[in-house]
Amino acid sequence: MAAPCPLVLRRLQLNPAVVSVPRITTVVDGTGLAIHLLVAGAVPGLWLTSPP
């Protein structure tokens, strides 16, 4: 899916590097948010356990 994007953008006279920056930023932000939520969901369970 991502492989033909630079070819299509070049045909449209657009710089693929400039156009792909928002997409990369969105993926990085989404990944960071998912990791943050996974850790935030796991930490309260760790604090509620009593030591043996």
Secondary structure as GFF3:
##gff-version 3
##sequence-region A 1 52
A	DSSP	alpha_helix	4	11	.	.	.	ID=ss1
A	DSSP	alpha_helix	16	48	.	.	.	ID=ss2
###
